[in-house]
């Protein structure tokens, strides 16, 4: 994988991350408040699951 593909992947992440706040700022604020109420260990587990899912998807491509 070259730098071009890496920058494309990062760009896609930025686009996807920006969609919700752009389309529905009120929903984004509500979700952010709900996430802030979750304990840190649960957030850490969710993050680990997302990392594992991402690695699995990359390996299957």
PDB file of N, CA, C and O in Angstrom:
ATOM      1  N   UNK A   1       0.849  -1.172   0.000  1.00  0.00           N
ATOM      2  CA  UNK A   1       0.000   0.000   0.000  1.00  0.00           C
ATOM      3  C   UNK A   1       0.892   1.232   0.000  1.00  0.00           C
ATOM      4  O   UNK A   1       1.800   1.359   0.822  1.00  0.00           O
ATOM      5  N   UNK A   2       0.624   2.125  -0.922  1.00  0.00           N
ATOM      6  CA  UNK A   2       1.406   3.342  -1.022  1.00  0.00           C
ATOM      7  C   UNK A   2       0.772   4.481  -0.248  1.00  0.00           C
ATOM      8  O   UNK A   2      -0.282   4.339   0.373  1.00  0.00           O
ATOM      9  N   UNK A   3       1.458   5.623  -0.308  1.00  0.00           N
ATOM     10  CA  UNK A   3       0.958   6.800   0.403  1.00  0.00           C
ATOM     11  C   UNK A   3      -0.370   7.281  -0.170  1.00  0.00           C
ATOM     12  O   UNK A   3      -1.209   7.806   0.562  1.00  0.00           O
ATOM     13  N   UNK A   4      -0.564   7.103  -1.475  1.00  0.00           N
ATOM     14  CA  UNK A   4      -1.814   7.554  -2.088  1.00  0.00           C
ATOM     15  C   UNK A   4      -3.010   6.817  -1.481  1.00  0.00           C
ATOM     16  O   UNK A   4      -4.016   7.433  -1.132  1.00  0.00           O
ATOM     17  N   UNK A   5      -2.890   5.500  -1.360  1.00  0.00           N
ATOM     18  CA  UNK A   5      -3.975   4.711  -0.787  1.00  0.00           C
ATOM     19  C   UNK A   5      -4.210   5.065   0.678  1.00  0.00           C
ATOM     20  O   UNK A   5      -5.350   5.099   1.141  1.00  0.00           O
ATOM     21  N   UNK A   6      -3.121   5.329   1.405  1.00  0.00           N
ATOM     22  CA  UNK A   6      -3.246   5.714   2.807  1.00  0.00           C
ATOM     23  C   UNK A   6      -4.003   7.030   2.947  1.00  0.00           C
ATOM     24  O   UNK A   6      -4.883   7.157   3.799  1.00  0.00           O
ATOM     25  N   UNK A   7      -3.664   8.005   2.114  1.00  0.00           N
ATOM     26  CA  UNK A   7      -4.350   9.298   2.169  1.00  0.00           C
ATOM     27  C   UNK A   7      -5.806   9.176   1.731  1.00  0.00           C
ATOM     28  O   UNK A   7      -6.669   9.884   2.251  1.00  0.00           O
ATOM     29  N   UNK A   8      -6.086   8.294   0.786  1.00  0.00           N
ATOM     30  CA  UNK A   8      -7.475   8.054   0.381  1.00  0.00           C
ATOM     31  C   UNK A   8      -8.259   7.463   1.551  1.00  0.00           C
ATOM     32  O   UNK A   8      -9.386   7.879   1.819  1.00  0.00           O
ATOM     33  N   UNK A   9      -7.664   6.495   2.245  1.00  0.00           N
ATOM     34  CA  UNK A   9      -8.335   5.871   3.387  1.00  0.00           C
ATOM     35  C   UNK A   9      -8.600   6.895   4.491  1.00  0.00           C
ATOM     36  O   UNK A   9      -9.693   6.931   5.057  1.00  0.00           O
ATOM     37  N   UNK A  10      -7.608   7.721   4.794  1.00  0.00           N
ATOM     38  CA  UNK A  10      -7.781   8.750   5.824  1.00  0.00           C
ATOM     39  C   UNK A  10      -8.851   9.750   5.396  1.00  0.00           C
ATOM     40  O   UNK A  10      -9.659  10.189   6.215  1.00  0.00           O
ATOM     41  N   UNK A  11      -8.855  10.107   4.122  1.00  0.00           N
ATOM     42  CA  UNK A  11      -9.861  11.042   3.610  1.00  0.00           C
ATOM     43  C   UNK A  11     -11.265  10.468   3.735  1.00  0.00           C
ATOM     44  O   UNK A  11     -12.197  11.183   4.102  1.00  0.00           O
ATOM     45  N   UNK A  12     -11.422   9.187   3.434  1.00  0.00           N
ATOM     46  CA  UNK A  12     -12.734   8.554   3.570  1.00  0.00           C
ATOM     47  C   UNK A  12     -13.203   8.546   5.020  1.00  0.00           C
ATOM     48  O   UNK A  12     -14.384   8.766   5.292  1.00  0.00           O
ATOM     49  N   UNK A  13     -12.294   8.295   5.944  1.00  0.00           N
ATOM     50  CA  UNK A  13     -12.647   8.336   7.365  1.00  0.00           C
ATOM     51  C   UNK A  13     -13.121   9.735   7.746  1.00  0.00           C
ATOM     52  O   UNK A  13     -14.130   9.883   8.436  1.00  0.00           O
ATOM     53  N   UNK A  14     -12.400  10.759   7.300  1.00  0.00           N
ATOM     54  CA  UNK A  14     -12.787  12.136   7.611  1.00  0.00           C
ATOM     55  C   UNK A  14     -14.154  12.479   7.027  1.00  0.00           C
ATOM     56  O   UNK A  14     -14.960  13.145   7.676  1.00  0.00           O
ATOM     57  N   UNK A  15     -14.415  12.028   5.810  1.00  0.00           N
ATOM     58  CA  UNK A  15     -15.714  12.278   5.177  1.00  0.00           C
ATOM     59  C   UNK A  15     -16.825  11.605   5.980  1.00  0.00           C
ATOM     60  O   UNK A  15     -17.844  12.228   6.279  1.00  0.00           O
ATOM     61  N   UNK A  16     -16.628  10.336   6.327  1.00  0.00           N
ATOM     62  CA  UNK A  16     -17.649   9.614   7.082  1.00  0.00           C
ATOM     63  C   UNK A  16     -17.860  10.218   8.468  1.00  0.00           C
ATOM     64  O   UNK A  16     -18.994  10.317   8.935  1.00  0.00           O
ATOM     65  N   UNK A  17     -16.776  10.623   9.126  1.00  0.00           N
ATOM     66  CA  UNK A  17     -16.889  11.236  10.452  1.00  0.00           C
ATOM     67  C   UNK A  17     -17.607  12.583  10.386  1.00  0.00           C
ATOM     68  O   UNK A  17     -18.255  12.982  11.354  1.00  0.00           O
ATOM     69  N   UNK A  18     -17.502  13.275   9.280  1.00  0.00           N
ATOM     70  CA  UNK A  18     -18.113  14.590   9.159  1.00  0.00           C
ATOM     71  C   UNK A  18     -19.559  14.576   8.710  1.00  0.00           C
ATOM     72  O   UNK A  18     -20.242  15.595   8.803  1.00  0.00           O
ATOM     73  N   UNK A  19     -20.041  13.443   8.226  1.00  0.00           N
ATOM     74  CA  UNK A  19     -21.408  13.382   7.706  1.00  0.00           C
ATOM     75  C   UNK A  19     -22.464  13.671   8.775  1.00  0.00           C
ATOM     76  O   UNK A  19     -23.337  14.512   8.564  1.00  0.00           O
ATOM     77  N   UNK A  20     -22.396  12.991   9.906  1.00  0.00           N
ATOM     78  CA  UNK A  20     -23.438  13.159  10.924  1.00  0.00           C
ATOM     79  C   UNK A  20     -23.505  14.580  11.470  1.00  0.00           C
ATOM     80  O   UNK A  20     -24.598  15.143  11.534  1.00  0.00           O
ATOM     81  N   UNK A  21     -22.369  15.196  11.871  1.00  0.00           N
ATOM     82  CA  UNK A  21     -22.484  16.576  12.356  1.00  0.00           C
ATOM     83  C   UNK A  21     -22.983  17.546  11.288  1.00  0.00           C
ATOM     84  O   UNK A  21     -23.630  18.542  11.612  1.00  0.00           O
ATOM     85  N   UNK A  22     -22.689  17.267  10.023  1.00  0.00           N
ATOM     86  CA  UNK A  22     -23.141  18.143   8.947  1.00  0.00           C
ATOM     87  C   UNK A  22     -24.633  17.972   8.685  1.00  0.00           C
ATOM     88  O   UNK A  22     -25.359  18.954   8.531  1.00  0.00           O
ATOM     89  N   UNK A  23     -25.087  16.718   8.634  1.00  0.00           N
ATOM     90  CA  UNK A  23     -26.483  16.437   8.294  1.00  0.00           C
ATOM     91  C   UNK A  23     -27.419  16.758   9.460  1.00  0.00           C
ATOM     92  O   UNK A  23     -28.483  17.345   9.261  1.00  0.00           O
ATOM     93  N   UNK A  24     -27.022  16.373  10.675  1.00  0.00           N
ATOM     94  CA  UNK A  24     -27.907  16.574  11.830  1.00  0.00           C
ATOM     95  C   UNK A  24     -27.095  16.960  13.068  1.00  0.00           C
ATOM     96  O   UNK A  24     -26.755  16.101  13.882  1.00  0.00           O
ATOM     97  N   UNK A  25     -26.786  18.244  13.210  1.00  0.00           N
ATOM     98  CA  UNK A  25     -26.006  18.679  14.370  1.00  0.00           C
ATOM     99  C   UNK A  25     -26.685  18.365  15.710  1.00  0.00           C
ATOM    100  O   UNK A  25     -26.008  18.047  16.687  1.00  0.00           O
ATOM    101  N   UNK A  26     -28.010  18.452  15.755  1.00  0.00           N
ATOM    102  CA  UNK A  26     -28.705  18.179  17.023  1.00  0.00           C
ATOM    103  C   UNK A  26     -28.571  16.708  17.418  1.00  0.00           C
ATOM    104  O   UNK A  26     -28.367  16.403  18.593  1.00  0.00           O
ATOM    105  N   UNK A  27     -28.682  15.803  16.462  1.00  0.00           N
ATOM    106  CA  UNK A  27     -28.498  14.380  16.744  1.00  0.00           C
ATOM    107  C   UNK A  27     -27.062  14.110  17.181  1.00  0.00           C
ATOM    108  O   UNK A  27     -26.825  13.324  18.098  1.00  0.00           O
ATOM    109  N   UNK A  28     -26.112  14.757  16.528  1.00  0.00           N
ATOM    110  CA  UNK A  28     -24.701  14.607  16.885  1.00  0.00           C
ATOM    111  C   UNK A  28     -24.467  15.037  18.337  1.00  0.00           C
ATOM    112  O   UNK A  28     -23.763  14.356  19.083  1.00  0.00           O
ATOM    113  N   UNK A  29     -25.059  16.165  18.732  1.00  0.00           N
ATOM    114  CA  UNK A  29     -24.913  16.653  20.107  1.00  0.00           C
ATOM    115  C   UNK A  29     -25.541  15.674  21.100  1.00  0.00           C
ATOM    116  O   UNK A  29     -24.977  15.408  22.161  1.00  0.00           O
ATOM    117  N   UNK A  30     -26.707  15.143  20.747  1.00  0.00           N
ATOM    118  CA  UNK A  30     -27.389  14.195  21.632  1.00  0.00           C
ATOM    119  C   UNK A  30     -26.562  12.917  21.817  1.00  0.00           C
ATOM    120  O   UNK A  30     -26.414  12.418  22.932  1.00  0.00           O
ATOM    121  N   UNK A  31     -26.030  12.399  20.710  1.00  0.00           N
ATOM    122  CA  UNK A  31     -25.206  11.189  20.777  1.00  0.00           C
ATOM    123  C   UNK A  31     -23.944  11.443  21.586  1.00  0.00           C
ATOM    124  O   UNK A  31     -23.535  10.602  22.387  1.00  0.00           O
ATOM    125  N   UNK A  32     -23.326  12.604  21.380  1.00  0.00           N
ATOM    126  CA  UNK A  32     -22.113  12.950  22.120  1.00  0.00           C
ATOM    127  C   UNK A  32     -22.389  13.005  23.618  1.00  0.00           C
ATOM    128  O   UNK A  32     -21.579  12.532  24.415  1.00  0.00           O
ATOM    129  N   UNK A  33     -23.522  13.577  24.005  1.00  0.00           N
ATOM    130  CA  UNK A  33     -23.884  13.624  25.427  1.00  0.00           C
ATOM    131  C   UNK A  33     -24.119  12.227  25.988  1.00  0.00           C
ATOM    132  O   UNK A  33     -23.727  11.936  27.118  1.00  0.00           O
ATOM    133  N   UNK A  34     -24.760  11.361  25.200  1.00  0.00           N
ATOM    134  CA  UNK A  34     -25.004   9.995  25.657  1.00  0.00           C
ATOM    135  C   UNK A  34     -23.690   9.240  25.829  1.00  0.00           C
ATOM    136  O   UNK A  34     -23.522   8.492  26.792  1.00  0.00           O
ATOM    137  N   UNK A  35     -22.769   9.432  24.903  1.00  0.00           N
ATOM    138  CA  UNK A  35     -21.474   8.758  25.000  1.00  0.00           C
ATOM    139  C   UNK A  35     -20.712   9.233  26.232  1.00  0.00           C
ATOM    140  O   UNK A  35     -20.013   8.446  26.871  1.00  0.00           O
ATOM    141  N   UNK A  36     -20.842  10.509  26.568  1.00  0.00           N
ATOM    142  CA  UNK A  36     -20.121  11.032  27.731  1.00  0.00           C
ATOM    143  C   UNK A  36     -20.616  10.423  29.040  1.00  0.00           C
ATOM    144  O   UNK A  36     -19.921  10.493  30.053  1.00  0.00           O
ATOM    145  N   UNK A  37     -21.808   9.826  29.031  1.00  0.00           N
ATOM    146  CA  UNK A  37     -22.354   9.203  30.234  1.00  0.00           C
ATOM    147  C   UNK A  37     -21.944   7.743  30.386  1.00  0.00           C
ATOM    148  O   UNK A  37     -22.149   7.158  31.450  1.00  0.00           O
ATOM    149  N   UNK A  38     -21.371   7.146  29.349  1.00  0.00           N
ATOM    150  CA  UNK A  38     -20.938   5.749  29.400  1.00  0.00           C
ATOM    151  C   UNK A  38     -19.611   5.681  30.151  1.00  0.00           C
ATOM    152  O   UNK A  38     -18.761   6.558  30.000  1.00  0.00           O
ATOM    153  N   UNK A  39     -19.437   4.625  30.967  1.00  0.00           N
ATOM    154  CA  UNK A  39     -18.183   4.523  31.716  1.00  0.00           C
ATOM    155  C   UNK A  39     -17.008   4.220  30.774  1.00  0.00           C
ATOM    156  O   UNK A  39     -17.192   3.695  29.676  1.00  0.00           O
ATOM    157  N   UNK A  40     -15.812   4.562  31.227  1.00  0.00           N
ATOM    158  CA  UNK A  40     -14.626   4.502  30.372  1.00  0.00           C
ATOM    159  C   UNK A  40     -14.285   3.089  29.921  1.00  0.00           C
ATOM    160  O   UNK A  40     -13.816   2.903  28.799  1.00  0.00           O
ATOM    161  N   UNK A  41     -14.508   2.093  30.766  1.00  0.00           N
ATOM    162  CA  UNK A  41     -14.169   0.728  30.372  1.00  0.00           C
ATOM    163  C   UNK A  41     -15.052   0.258  29.217  1.00  0.00           C
ATOM    164  O   UNK A  41     -14.578  -0.458  28.335  1.00  0.00           O
ATOM    165  N   UNK A  42     -16.315   0.646  29.209  1.00  0.00           N
ATOM    166  CA  UNK A  42     -17.206   0.276  28.101  1.00  0.00           C
ATOM    167  C   UNK A  42     -16.784   0.963  26.807  1.00  0.00           C
ATOM    168  O   UNK A  42     -16.825   0.359  25.735  1.00  0.00           O
ATOM    169  N   UNK A  43     -16.380   2.221  26.911  1.00  0.00           N
ATOM    170  CA  UNK A  43     -15.908   2.942  25.726  1.00  0.00           C
ATOM    171  C   UNK A  43     -14.642   2.291  25.191  1.00  0.00           C
ATOM    172  O   UNK A  43     -14.464   2.160  23.980  1.00  0.00           O
ATOM    173  N   UNK A  44     -13.760   1.883  26.107  1.00  0.00           N
ATOM    174  CA  UNK A  44     -12.515   1.230  25.698  1.00  0.00           C
ATOM    175  C   UNK A  44     -12.810  -0.091  24.983  1.00  0.00           C
ATOM    176  O   UNK A  44     -12.175  -0.402  23.975  1.00  0.00           O
ATOM    177  N   UNK A  45     -13.763  -0.867  25.494  1.00  0.00           N
ATOM    178  CA  UNK A  45     -14.136  -2.139  24.866  1.00  0.00           C
ATOM    179  C   UNK A  45     -14.733  -1.891  23.483  1.00  0.00           C
ATOM    180  O   UNK A  45     -14.427  -2.618  22.537  1.00  0.00           O
ATOM    181  N   UNK A  46     -15.587  -0.863  23.357  1.00  0.00           N
ATOM    182  CA  UNK A  46     -16.156  -0.530  22.041  1.00  0.00           C
ATOM    183  C   UNK A  46     -15.044  -0.149  21.067  1.00  0.00           C
ATOM    184  O   UNK A  46     -15.066  -0.558  19.906  1.00  0.00           O
ATOM    185  N   UNK A  47     -14.075   0.630  21.537  1.00  0.00           N
ATOM    186  CA  UNK A  47     -12.951   1.019  20.689  1.00  0.00           C
ATOM    187  C   UNK A  47     -12.159  -0.191  20.236  1.00  0.00           C
ATOM    188  O   UNK A  47     -11.787  -0.290  19.066  1.00  0.00           O
ATOM    189  N   UNK A  48     -11.896  -1.116  21.153  1.00  0.00           N
ATOM    190  CA  UNK A  48     -11.162  -2.333  20.804  1.00  0.00           C
ATOM    191  C   UNK A  48     -11.931  -3.157  19.776  1.00  0.00           C
ATOM    192  O   UNK A  48     -11.339  -3.680  18.832  1.00  0.00           O
ATOM    193  N   UNK A  49     -13.242  -3.273  19.953  1.00  0.00           N
ATOM    194  CA  UNK A  49     -14.064  -4.017  18.983  1.00  0.00           C
ATOM    195  C   UNK A  49     -14.005  -3.373  17.602  1.00  0.00           C
ATOM    196  O   UNK A  49     -13.932  -4.077  16.595  1.00  0.00           O
ATOM    197  N   UNK A  50     -14.036  -2.048  17.544  1.00  0.00           N
ATOM    198  CA  UNK A  50     -13.946  -1.357  16.258  1.00  0.00           C
ATOM    199  C   UNK A  50     -12.589  -1.572  15.608  1.00  0.00           C
ATOM    200  O   UNK A  50     -12.502  -1.748  14.393  1.00  0.00           O
ATOM    201  N   UNK A  51     -11.520  -1.560  16.416  1.00  0.00           N
ATOM    202  CA  UNK A  51     -10.178  -1.811  15.882  1.00  0.00           C
ATOM    203  C   UNK A  51     -10.101  -3.218  15.310  1.00  0.00           C
ATOM    204  O   UNK A  51      -9.604  -3.411  14.201  1.00  0.00           O
ATOM    205  N   UNK A  52     -10.591  -4.206  16.060  1.00  0.00           N
ATOM    206  CA  UNK A  52     -10.558  -5.596  15.595  1.00  0.00           C
ATOM    207  C   UNK A  52     -11.379  -5.749  14.320  1.00  0.00           C
ATOM    208  O   UNK A  52     -10.944  -6.412  13.378  1.00  0.00           O
ATOM    209  N   UNK A  53     -12.558  -5.142  14.283  1.00  0.00           N
ATOM    210  CA  UNK A  53     -13.395  -5.205  13.083  1.00  0.00           C
ATOM    211  C   UNK A  53     -12.674  -4.596  11.890  1.00  0.00           C
ATOM    212  O   UNK A  53     -12.692  -5.167  10.799  1.00  0.00           O
ATOM    213  N   UNK A  54     -12.047  -3.456  12.082  1.00  0.00           N
ATOM    214  CA  UNK A  54     -11.307  -2.816  10.999  1.00  0.00           C
ATOM    215  C   UNK A  54     -10.171  -3.676  10.487  1.00  0.00           C
ATOM    216  O   UNK A  54      -9.961  -3.778   9.279  1.00  0.00           O
ATOM    217  N   UNK A  55      -9.433  -4.298  11.402  1.00  0.00           N
ATOM    218  CA  UNK A  55      -8.321  -5.170  11.003  1.00  0.00           C
ATOM    219  C   UNK A  55      -8.849  -6.382  10.236  1.00  0.00           C
ATOM    220  O   UNK A  55      -8.260  -6.787   9.234  1.00  0.00           O
ATOM    221  N   UNK A  56      -9.952  -6.958  10.701  1.00  0.00           N
ATOM    222  CA  UNK A  56     -10.531  -8.108   9.999  1.00  0.00           C
ATOM    223  C   UNK A  56     -10.990  -7.733   8.592  1.00  0.00           C
ATOM    224  O   UNK A  56     -10.763  -8.482   7.643  1.00  0.00           O
ATOM    225  N   UNK A  57     -11.628  -6.587   8.460  1.00  0.00           N
ATOM    226  CA  UNK A  57     -12.080  -6.145   7.136  1.00  0.00           C
ATOM    227  C   UNK A  57     -10.894  -5.937   6.209  1.00  0.00           C
ATOM    228  O   UNK A  57     -10.933  -6.345   5.048  1.00  0.00           O
ATOM    229  N   UNK A  58      -9.838  -5.302   6.715  1.00  0.00           N
ATOM    230  CA  UNK A  58      -8.643  -5.082   5.888  1.00  0.00           C
ATOM    231  C   UNK A  58      -8.036  -6.412   5.464  1.00  0.00           C
ATOM    232  O   UNK A  58      -7.586  -6.545   4.326  1.00  0.00           O
ATOM    233  N   UNK A  59      -8.015  -7.399   6.358  1.00  0.00           N
ATOM    234  CA  UNK A  59      -7.429  -8.697   6.020  1.00  0.00           C
ATOM    235  C   UNK A  59      -8.249  -9.449   4.979  1.00  0.00           C
ATOM    236  O   UNK A  59      -7.693 -10.236   4.213  1.00  0.00           O
ATOM    237  N   UNK A  60      -9.557  -9.224   4.937  1.00  0.00           N
ATOM    238  CA  UNK A  60     -10.399  -9.918   3.969  1.00  0.00           C
ATOM    239  C   UNK A  60     -10.411  -9.247   2.603  1.00  0.00           C
ATOM    240  O   UNK A  60     -10.857  -9.847   1.625  1.00  0.00           O
ATOM    241  N   UNK A  61      -9.929  -8.017   2.523  1.00  0.00           N
ATOM    242  CA  UNK A  61      -9.929  -7.300   1.238  1.00  0.00           C
ATOM    243  C   UNK A  61      -8.793  -7.792   0.378  1.00  0.00           C
ATOM    244  O   UNK A  61      -8.617  -7.316  -0.744  1.00  0.00           O
TER     245      UNK A  61
END
